[in-house]
Amino acid sequence: MDLASSTGTQIRSPADGVVSFSGVVVDREVLSVNHGGGYISSFEPVDSPLKVGDSVNASEPIAELGTYDDGAHCDKPCLHWGVRLHGEYINPLLLTGELEPSVLLPLKAGD
């Protein structure tokens, strides 16, 4: 998910966790936090002083929004927030209460 923001905006941890990755992927700085229960959040592009093994608390500042070198990812500065559950990407909005899961209802007779 891409969230529009301003370069230098403070990024906060969505939940308690431990930094599981902090480094460059392709051409951007990435920070990943393992929240336990199979959930890992990743944030890019960011500038962060945190290192692998550092503990973080929910709502704690963990990074500042950086910039993409190519400038083509978003029209203006944005944070890419990804969440994996047991290695599979899920929609991060499912964890914020902003988005309810889709529910398929049976068709009525005659539809």
N, C-alpha and C positions, 0 to 999 in steps of 0.2 A: 504494500500500500504506500502511496506517495502522499505526504502531508506537506502542503505549501507552508513556508515559513520564511524567516530572514536569516541570512548567514550570521552565525554567532549566537543564534538562539540556543538557550540551555535545553538539553535533552534530559529527561528524568526517567528513572527505571520504572516500568509499569508494575513491578512486583519485586519482592526480595529475591536475591539470587547470588550467583558467583560468576565472575567474568570467565568465560570459556574460550574466548578468542579476542585478540586485539592486534590488528595489523592491517596490511594492505592486501586487498583482493583486486586483481587486475590493475586498476589505476586509482582506487579510492580506499580511504581508511574505513575499516569496518570494526564494530564492537558487537560481540555476542555475549548474552547473559543467559546462563542456565538457571531456570527458576525451579527446577525439580519437577517431578511428575511427568517427565518427558517434554516439557515446554522449554524452548530456547527462543529468545528474541534476538534479532539482529538489526543493527542500525547503521545506515550509511548515507552520505559521507559524513563522518564525524571527526572531531579532534578530541581525544580523551587521554588523560594521564593514567588511566587505569591499566592494570596488567592482569594477565591470566592468573586466576586464583584470588583476586581481590573480591571481597564480599561487598554487596550493595543492598541497600534497603529500598523498599517501595517509595517512590516519589523523590528519592535522592538524586541530585544532579550527577549524571555520569559522563556527559560529553557536551560539546557545543557543535551545532550544525556547521559542517564544512561546505566545500564546493566541489562540483564535478569538474574535472579538467576539460572535458569536451564541451561542456555547456549545453549539450543537446538532450540531456535526460528529461529535464522539466523546463517549462517556459521561464520560471523564476526559481529561486532557491527552494529546495524541498528535501525532506527527510524520507528515505525509504525505510519502512519498518516492516520486517518480515517476522513471522512466527512459525516455528515448526513444532509439531506434536509427534513425538516418536519418529523424527526424521522426515515427516511429510508436512509440506507447507499448508497452513490453514489461513483463513481470513482473520486478521488481527481484530477486526471489529466484533467478532464473536466473543472476544474477551473483555470488551469495554461496555457491553450492554447496549451498544448503539445499533446492533444488527441482530435480529432474531433469526434463528435457523429456518430455512424453508421447510414447510410441512406439506406433503402431498395428501390431498383429501380424496376419498373415493368419489367416483362419478355417481350421480343420482340415476336411478333407473330411467331410461328413455333419453339420456343425454348422449 
